Amino acid sequence: MSDLGKKVRLSRIFSHPSGRILTVAIDHLINYPDGIPEGLRTLGATLDAIVEARPNAVTLNKGAATRLMPKHAGKVPFIVQSMSLRPDSPTFASNATVEEVAAMGADAIAVAMFVKGPTEIEYLRHLSAVVRDSERAGLPVIPHIYPLSSGDEKVSVTHQPEDIFYAVRMALELGVDVIKVPYTGDIASFRDIISLTPVPVVTAGGPKCGTLDEAAAMIRDIAKTGAAGSTVGRNVWGFPDIPRAIRTLQEAMFGE
């Protein structure tokens, strides 16, 4: 029964004939390091604009989903982000349980985490527990995995191919259903990672691009790698016309 639950939920997210997805994330603000972005100030209006363009799914936190998704129920699949974390912190917070996420009717649970740092084993232990609980609930698990690079002055996320491959392999071996990682920025290296991974891999949306055309060019490159898609945040709600931004990126991902 749990396998059927996962299949039903994943089929709603991966509904496009191409087998790829273009999803939108609005789960940033709990641990966003740069103040309150304009596109996330009025979260309800932002979600309304996102749903208008019908992305393959939207990712948001538990409280926002509880209060803002009811009027959009059935219009777009949704994924609940269960974690809060910062790369400069040795601890993390789990904000939603598998039971809560499944009871909300969500299509997947997201687990944000860091690897290649001193807290890696704690994140892996937590992800393993979520995978175990989700098997019983029929709920797909999508880790958002960010490998860290430590310097003298700061800890930052690395996009190096070897580090991204490590993150992907860790997720695969822990039994997740979809893997989200940063894009290496290079078609060949990301294609190699995809070719070695029998689980759908999607990219994080990356830093804010200067223009929508630049964002679309990046999405076209990601599609060429064989990736299962991309989850975009800043490069959607960071532009004034959110539905137009989504449709532009959908065209880039799906070639429509």
Secondary structure, 3 states (H helix, E strand, C coil): CHHHHHHHHHHHHCCCCCCCEEEEECCCHHHCCCCCCHHHHCHHHHHHHHHHCCCCCEEEEHHHHHHHCHHHCCCCCEEEECEEECCCCCCEEECCCHHHHHHCCCCEEEEEEEECCCCHHHHHHHHHHHHHHHHHHCCCEEEEEEEEEECCCCEEECCCHHHHHHHHHHHHHCCCCCEEECCCCCHHHHHHHHHCCCCCEEEECCCCCCCHHHHHHHHHHHHHCCCCEEEECHHHHCCCCHHHHHHHHHHHHHCC
